[in-house]
Amino acid sequence: MTVERRLVNENACPLIGTTPERRTSAGEFGDDRPGDAGLGLRHQAVQFGLPGAWLALLAPANTNKAVIDKLYAAMAEAVNDPKVRTLFVEQGAEPLVLDPEELRDFMASESAKWAAIIGKIGIEPM
């Protein structure tokens, strides 16, 4: 359980809303408090295009498709397990499973977006 969740659950810290633009599947704190969108706000990370954290399971280039499919099926089964989902949500994460093609497209779009931002602000490669 996160420190924030513990403080809210113990009524040591009042909570008006939560930072996600939309509610997580478990309702961020397991109750009826709205996410920022429900308060008429827009999460700054979303508003300014800042990154959220995400995790991905990757394999070496040219890995056999049958192996990729088997790894994807096992990962999807694990992430969709109610006990595993609960562990993610308790840490403030919203588990989402993208198939290999969706993940490839997402990573390509993130790479292009951040390359443009980095170029625009003038960060030089190391």
Secondary structure, DSSP 8 states (H G I E B T S, - for coil): --HHHHHHHTTSS--S-BSSSS--TT-TTSSS--BGGGGT---HHHHTT-----------TT--HHHHHHHHHHHHHHHHSHHHHHHHHHTT-------HHHHHHHHHHHHHHHHHHHHHHT----
